[in-house]
Amino acid sequence: MASEKRVAIVTGGASGIGFAFSSKLAESGYAVVIADLRGAQEAAAKIVEAGYDALGVTVDVTSEVDTTRMVDEATKAFGGLNVLVNNAGLFTTLTLKPVDQISAAEWMKVMEVNTLGPFLCIKAALPALRASGGGRIVNVASTSPIKGTPFMQHYTASKGAVIGFTRSLARELGNENITVNAIAPGFTLSEGVLSAGMEERMGESARRTSRSIQRDQVPSDLVGALVFLASDGAAFITGQTIAVDGGGVCL
């Protein structure tokens, strides 16, 4: 990584898991660009108030114009880009339903945000990552496609696509000093999950009893894996999906 002050973009970084990622990266010495549809500037202000470098950018990750502007604003503000975290995704607004009750429009909306979004962000970020001499791409997947989660087939399929995309892109970009890995969280009690009441809908098994470590997962459980994958210590790790779910799945 070329620049002394490393720069990271976190999509969906204004709340929940994304804000936990943004905060920990800032504490670890990164200038953080929080890209989100809502609340980006307010979230960045909290990090700045804590004494770190941050910028909020309002971004729709399904818009090529927005994702290009996101990278332009990051490089203009901080001089480069070293890490892209593709965290934005649709989950908390979804309801459990049989596959034959999912409309084509709902299926396509989930795919648009959860698969087109990371693709557009990566496409926009690659020139800046290359200009920095390489970098890290970390995609947020899920344990859903690993376990096989029923009644959320659109979400499960989208996160399975993220895992496949991660593996293929790692092979494509390896010779450019750009690593591509994924973090697969288990069911996490983020603020979005709690406000939507999803912890009751998903049930006790998803939350605790199916895990080796039988407690609820919270956003802070995921930050260690991210900071490691973004670091020089992970320079020879690429194409991997790390399940961070208290031992709910074993890869």
C-alpha positions in Angstrom: 0.0 0.0 0.0 1.5 3.2 -1.2 0.2 6.1 0.9 1.2 6.8 4.5 -2.3 7.6 5.5 -4.5 4.8 4.4 -7.9 5.5 3.1 -11.0 3.3 3.3 -14.5 3.5 1.9 -17.2 1.7 3.8 -20.6 1.5 1.9 -23.6 1.3 4.2 -21.3 2.8 6.8 -23.6 5.1 8.6 -25.2 2.6 10.9 -25.1 -1.0 12.3 -22.3 -3.2 11.1 -21.2 -0.5 8.7 -20.7 2.1 11.4 -18.9 -0.4 13.6 -16.5 -1.0 10.6 -16.1 2.7 10.0 -15.3 3.5 13.6 -12.8 0.7 14.0 -11.0 1.5 10.8 -10.8 5.2 11.9 -9.4 4.1 15.3 -6.9 1.9 13.5 -5.5 4.9 11.6 -7.5 5.0 8.4 -9.2 8.1 6.9 -12.7 6.7 6.5 -15.2 7.6 3.8 -18.7 6.7 4.9 -20.9 6.1 1.9 -24.6 5.6 2.6 -28.0 6.4 1.3 -28.9 8.2 4.6 -27.0 9.6 7.5 -23.5 9.5 6.0 -22.6 13.1 7.0 -23.9 12.6 10.5 -22.0 9.4 11.0 -18.8 10.9 9.7 -19.3 13.9 12.1 -19.3 11.5 15.0 -16.0 10.0 14.0 -14.5 13.5 13.4 -15.7 14.5 16.9 -13.8 11.5 18.3 -10.6 12.9 16.7 -10.3 10.9 13.5 -10.4 11.6 9.8 -13.8 10.9 8.1 -16.0 12.1 5.3 -19.6 11.4 4.7 -20.9 10.9 1.1 -24.5 10.3 0.2 -24.5 7.3 -2.3 -26.9 4.9 -3.9 -24.7 1.9 -4.6 -26.9 0.9 -7.5 -26.0 4.2 -9.4 -22.9 4.2 -11.5 -22.9 8.0 -11.3 -23.0 7.9 -7.5 -20.3 5.2 -7.0 -18.0 7.1 -9.4 -18.5 10.3 -7.4 -18.0 8.4 -4.2 -14.5 7.5 -5.2 -13.7 10.9 -6.7 -14.7 12.6 -3.4 -12.6 10.1 -1.4 -9.5 10.6 -3.4 -10.0 14.4 -3.5 -10.4 14.6 0.2 -7.6 12.2 1.3 -5.3 11.7 -1.7 -6.0 8.1 -2.6 -7.8 4.9 -1.8 -6.5 1.7 -0.2 -9.5 -0.2 1.1 -13.0 -0.7 -0.2 -15.6 -2.4 2.1 -18.7 -3.4 0.3 -21.1 -3.5 3.2 -24.3 -1.9 1.8 -27.1 -4.4 1.3 -30.8 -5.2 1.7 -31.7 -7.4 4.6 -33.7 -5.7 7.4 -36.5 -4.6 5.2 -37.1 -8.2 3.9 -39.8 -10.5 5.3 -39.6 -14.2 5.6 -41.8 -15.8 2.9 -41.9 -19.0 0.8 -40.1 -18.7 -2.6 -43.3 -18.8 -4.6 -44.5 -15.7 -2.7 -41.5 -13.6 -3.6 -42.3 -11.3 -6.5 -40.0 -10.8 -9.4 -39.7 -7.1 -8.6 -38.6 -7.9 -5.0 -36.1 -10.5 -6.2 -34.6 -8.1 -8.6 -34.4 -5.3 -6.1 -32.4 -7.5 -3.7 -30.1 -8.5 -6.5 -29.7 -4.9 -7.6 -28.5 -3.7 -4.2 -26.7 -6.8 -3.0 -24.9 -7.8 -6.2 -24.9 -4.9 -8.7 -23.9 -2.5 -5.8 -20.6 -4.3 -5.0 -19.9 -4.6 -8.7 -20.3 -0.9 -9.4 -18.4 0.1 -6.3 -15.5 -2.1 -7.3 -15.6 -0.9 -10.9 -15.4 2.7 -9.6 -12.7 2.0 -7.1 -10.2 0.0 -9.2 -8.5 3.0 -10.9 -7.8 4.5 -7.4 -6.6 1.2 -5.9 -4.3 0.7 -8.8 -2.9 4.2 -8.5 -2.2 3.5 -4.8 -0.1 0.5 -5.8 -2.7 -2.1 -4.8 -5.2 -2.5 -2.0 -7.9 -4.5 -0.3 -11.5 -5.2 -1.3 -13.6 -6.7 1.5 -17.1 -7.8 0.5 -19.7 -8.5 3.2 -21.5 -11.8 2.4 -23.5 -13.9 4.8 -23.5 -17.4 6.3 -27.0 -17.8 4.7 -25.8 -19.4 1.5 -23.4 -21.6 3.4 -26.0 -23.0 5.8 -29.0 -22.8 3.3 -31.5 -20.4 5.0 -35.1 -21.0 4.0 -37.8 -18.3 3.3 -35.2 -15.7 2.2 -34.2 -17.2 -1.1 -33.6 -13.8 -2.8 -31.2 -12.7 0.0 -29.5 -16.1 0.2 -29.0 -16.2 -3.6 -27.6 -12.7 -3.6 -25.0 -13.4 -0.9 -24.0 -16.7 -2.6 -23.3 -14.5 -5.6 -21.1 -12.2 -3.5 -19.0 -15.2 -2.4 -18.6 -16.4 -6.0 -17.7 -12.9 -7.2 -15.2 -12.6 -4.4 -13.4 -15.8 -5.5 -13.4 -15.0 -9.2 -12.2 -11.4 -8.7 -9.4 -12.5 -6.4 -7.9 -14.5 -9.3 -8.4 -11.7 -11.7 -6.7 -9.0 -9.5 -4.1 -11.0 -7.7 -1.2 -9.9 -9.9 -2.1 -6.3 -9.3 -1.5 -6.5 -5.5 -5.2 -6.2 -4.8 -6.7 -8.8 -2.5 -10.4 -9.7 -2.5 -12.0 -11.4 0.4 -15.4 -11.7 2.1 -16.7 -11.7 5.6 -19.7 -13.8 6.2 -21.6 -12.7 9.3 -24.1 -14.8 11.1 -27.4 -13.3 12.2 -26.3 -10.0 13.9 -28.2 -7.8 16.3 -27.5 -4.6 14.5 -29.7 -1.5 15.1 -31.5 -2.1 11.8 -32.3 -5.7 12.8 -33.5 -4.6 16.3 -35.7 -1.7 14.9 -37.3 -4.1 12.4 -38.0 -6.7 15.1 -36.1 -9.3 13.0 -34.6 -11.1 16.1 -38.1 -12.4 16.9 -38.9 -13.4 13.4 -35.7 -15.3 12.9 -36.0 -17.2 16.1 -33.8 -18.6 18.8 -31.9 -21.0 16.6 -30.6 -18.3 14.3 -29.7 -16.1 17.2 -27.9 -18.5 19.7 -28.6 -22.2 20.0 -27.2 -23.2 16.6 -23.8 -21.6 17.4 -20.8 -23.1 19.2 -20.6 -19.8 21.1 -24.2 -19.6 22.3 -24.8 -15.9 22.5 -26.2 -13.1 20.3 -23.8 -11.7 17.7 -23.3 -7.9 17.7 -21.6 -5.7 15.2 -18.4 -5.4 17.2 -17.9 -9.1 16.8 -17.1 -8.5 13.1 -14.5 -5.6 13.3 -11.5 -7.7 14.1 -11.8 -9.8 10.9 -12.2 -6.6 8.8 -9.2 -4.8 10.3 -7.1 -7.9 9.7 -8.2 -8.4 6.1 -7.5 -4.7 5.4 -4.0 -4.9 6.9 -0.5 -5.8 5.6 -0.8 -9.0 7.6 -3.4 -10.3 5.2 -1.3 -9.5 2.0 -1.1 -13.2 1.0 -4.7 -14.0 1.7 -7.2 -13.6 -1.1 -10.3 -15.3 -2.5 -11.4 -16.4 1.0 -14.7 -16.2 2.8 -14.3 -15.9 6.6 -17.4 -16.9 8.5 -17.7 -14.8 11.7 -20.7 -16.3 13.4 -19.7 -17.9 16.7 -19.1 -21.3 15.1 -22.6 -21.6 13.5 -20.9 -22.9 10.4 -17.5 -24.5 10.0 -15.7 -24.0 6.6 
